[in-house]
Amino acid sequence: MTATKLVYQVDEALRSYSTRVASVQPLSSLDPDDRALFKASAEDDTVVVTEETIFYAQGGGQPFDTGCSVLHLGRLVDGSLSSGEPIEQTIDSDRRDRNSRLHTGGHVVALAVRKHLLAGAVDDVSRKDLVELGASHYPDSAFVNFQGTIEASHKEAIQAQVSAYVDAALPVKVYFWSEDELRARCAAVPDAVAIQEGVLTRAVDIEEDEPTMSTNTLDVSVTKTTDSPAPKGAEDKVHHHKNGKKIFHNPWPSWHELDPEAVKAHLKQYVLVYCIPFQVPHLSRERFSTGTPDVRATWLGHACYLVEFPSGLRVLFDPVMTDRCSPSQWFGPRRFTQLPCDVKDLPYLDAVVISHNHYDHLSHPTVVEIAKEHPQAQFFVPLGNESWFHASGIHNVTELDWWEGADLTITSSSQPESGAESIRARITCLPAQHTTGRAPWGTDKTLWASWSVASPLAGAAVPGSAVASVFFGGDTGYRAVPTLGAQDDDWDEKYADLPVCPAFGQIGELYGPFTLGLLPIGAAQYDPIMAPTDRNPVQVQYYAKGKKGAEEPAGPAPAPLVLIHDGGGTTFAYFTVGRLGRDVWAIHSPTFMSAQPWEGGMDGMARHYISLIEEVAGIKGRILLGGWSLGGYVALTMSHIIATSPESFGIAIDGILMMDSPWLVAGRDLPIGTPQPALIGIPDLVRKSLDNCERMLYHWELPQWGLGSDRSFTFSSGKQSLEIPPGTVLYRSLKGDWRPVERKGRHELTEQQTHQTPPSGPPPTVMLRSVVPAPTKGSSGKPCRVDQFRDELLLGWDGRYNSEMIHAVMEARSHHYDMFNQLHVEEITDTIKLAIEILETIEPGE
């Protein structure tokens, strides 16, 4: 059985937490060490084990937590709980805080005694004669126990030292150390304490002085290069334009000048809504010291990313760690979500890259604090910004023009005998389409830029094959678009001749393909005001990858997965899913901002999305199609359109993944309950989109494929086993019934799974269904609309869709609205991987 994750070790501030039951078992079945946790228990007690816990179980002299979860203190009476069921944990906050204060207070007293002793104030006892034996932090018996004697006359001095520590608000840091590191750093670890080999131990350090995260000193050098690749004509520097008002400009027909008042009015019309669950990044010292085998990026809000390279390089892009993006923290645009971390939370930092000087990308308080906390960090900025940094007291600054680069080398000087490889990187300033200015009278007097950061792996040359590279777009646009009507599409063929920024194709040719592209700009919805400066990340990424310069993959690439938006018109949910081993595209509703209904209903929507796949994404050949909720309906409609006229399209559908898409078509006069909001502050635009979908479903007709049985699908003979995540898959057998197969370990395919399908029929489909009803408002007990058929295997599709084509059904331990939240993301990723693998084992029979 997998050990319960101790969530309180990662975030001790949590007072409530949602998790799941891992097992329900008799107390007698536990190991003796685990049984010892239950102080008042009977032999016939039942123990509920959860996957995670915020309950402190007692140890280190501190008493256990209490609360409403049965995990530690309750007794299960009716035995109704089973593995996988959700459970809400809530601890007694007052008890936890009181116990924590007593625990911390004991350590502060011990620290004060040691400080007093080290200062030489105690003449009658030496440090070696005074040994800290242990402590108790219980409310009725809190003490620190020393071996040795200190005269009572020192009591007031020790109390004064304690008070001084409390007034100083000493910083507290949490580390995860190996046994060797723990024993070397902590003098009070008894030799008798057994630490499991390979396990990191959590250590809480109350530090009298501000800590330094490394004992090494570094030799850092930055050298501007003369061999950075550049396109023909770059030496003319046509983006330099001295006309008395501006110094720089966008030299392409894809740009048009912005009206500041129009931009201001446009931004005011946006409805800001909290849509994405906030997650605190784990920036522990242990995480950074272990390195990463691949490029690892942590999004820190807006345009800020912390990127770690396999070489050991740590780069921070466009950091803004203040409450407001403004010259003052008393006025100006305020951060919409909470600050993910502070500068002091970043344990290591080698380079800071700035794209331009707008307040939401360059924060004076932030960069000043970075320079203080990380004095050896190097700043890389576009032309014209160096003097601003110097005036701010920051001198580790390298200023670059477009197509100019610099080599960064970091070498440990305190441990040269270790033979450790130097960290090297080539940092190149590249074009972008944007503007700059920190005041109305300073527009475009400094340059804006995108960036390439390439760092070779240990032992590799520059340039070379073993290089990890990142493209950071900063703020950039792709093309200007005219003002159009509500039903017009700016990607229609008649607008194909609109000029686009050529720089991204040049970047791709000269610097791509990149390991990772970061484009913190607006999505693809029609927006004539912001299009020149902050739109079209898909196109920018596509061309900046350098599709012509990319190496051809060895063998055919796996079919891309295209996911259609949910009923709200958004694709936020899909961004939580982990890597799926192929290209994944998500289509959101282009009419989301206008809240306009689709002309032509779902058929019109489906045809438009087919054109997006072919013309905008440039996808040809075979694809997998899927979607959550309404997305499953759209995927079916798209596949029918393609199947009835395959010669008209350049794509073909290999399979469909329906992710909890229950039968929702109007005509069912069933009483339904109102679901609890899945997102706090759900916006009017999402509600309007859902209303439009209701009307569209009312007029939707189920696609009708022909009947017959002259075509069959079988498992590919070359695929003999599948990695099955925990849970169950239901396969359709040769007889047409459903056969449950437990997903434990590796599932061997002992027989072919064959079934008949109609000619030109729907593609093979895998259905992923939630098993938990969604919570509803009030106490009516009526199910949500999405749960009307929750107790049916195919969620109401039996006898409607050619249901014999639903080849497998998998279950998700979630309700409809929380399928993609943080608690389920690992499971949902594994399940989608398996669904794809099942679809790819099915191929047309002869």
Buried (B, 14 or more C-beta within 10 A) or exposed (E): EEEBBBBBBBEBEEBEBEBBBBBBBEBEEBEEEBBEBBEEBEEEBBBBBBBBBBBBBBEEBBBBBBBEBBBBBBBEEEEEBEBBBBBEBEBBEEBBEEBBEBBBBBBBBBBBBBBBBEEEEBEEBEEEEBEBEEBBBBEEEBEBEBEBEBEEEBEEBBEEBBEEBEEEEBEEBBBBBBBEBBBEEEEEBEEEEEBEEEEBBBBBBBEEEEEEBEEEEBEBEBEEBEEBBBBEEBEEBEBBBEEEEBBBBBBBEBBBEBEEEEBEEBEEEEEEBEBEBEEEBEBBBBBBBEEBEEBBBBBBBBBBBBBBBBBBBBBBBBBBBBEBBBEEEEEBEEBEEEEBBEBBBBBBBBBBBBBBBBBBBBBBBBBBBBBEBBEBBBBBBBBBBBEBBEEBEBEBBBBBBBBBBBBBEBBBEEEEEEEEBBBBBBBBBBBBBBBBBBEEEEBBBBBBBBBBBBBBBEEBEEEEEEBBBBBBBBBBBBBBBEEEEEEEBBBEEEBEEBEBBBBBBBBBBBBBBBBBBBBBBBBBBBBBBBBBBBBBBBBBBBBBBBBEEEEEEEEEEBBBBBBBBBBBBBBBBBEBBEEBEBBBBBBBBBBBBBBBBBEEBBBBBBBBBBBBBBBBBEBEEBBBBBBBBBBBBBBBBBBBBBBEEEEEBBBBBBBBBBBBBBBBBEEEEEEBBEBEEBBEEBBEBBEBBBEBBBEBBEEBEBBEBEEEEEBEBBBEEEBEEBEBBBBEBBBBEEEEEBEEBEBEEEBEBEEEBBBBBBEEBBBBBBBBBBBBBBEBEEEEEBBBBBBBBBEEBBBBBEEEBBBBBBBBBBBBBBBBBBBBBEBBBEBBBBBBBBBBBBBBBBBEEE
